Amino acid sequence: MYPSQEIYILLVTVYGGILMGIIYDFYRGIRCNLNGNKIIRCVEDMLFWSVITLISFLILHQANSYDLRYYNFTGFIIGVIIYFNTVSKYILRFFCSFIKVIINILINLYYIIIYPIHLIFDIILYILVKRVKRL
């Protein structure tokens, strides 16, 4: 391999490390807004690690066709360190706010859709109870 190819591979893996940091902050944003039970957390963990594994394999394939070298792992680590020491706290704050807004929109949509259905069932139940009392 030529040194320029190795530098390219190192830079691609650094960008991959930054992408992994962003995905981890998204995961932490979900975690700070959703307090699930242990089973949900296990599923979230498995999904997170599956996505990170897939991304790392895609990056390694794109960079050098899965030819593992020491600087691949160094690039991932440097990328994650750069990300967490620069913009991570701002991105995490954004993700927490963004996910909170999305959750509130989904909750409001749920009530907009469910409330009329609940009201119709209450009216039907009220009418049925009135008729049963007459008999």
Summary of the structure (lengths in Angstrom):
residues: 135
radius of gyration: 24.7
end to end distance: 90.9
largest distance: 92.4
contacts: 354
relative contact order: 0.14
helix: 90%
strand: 0%
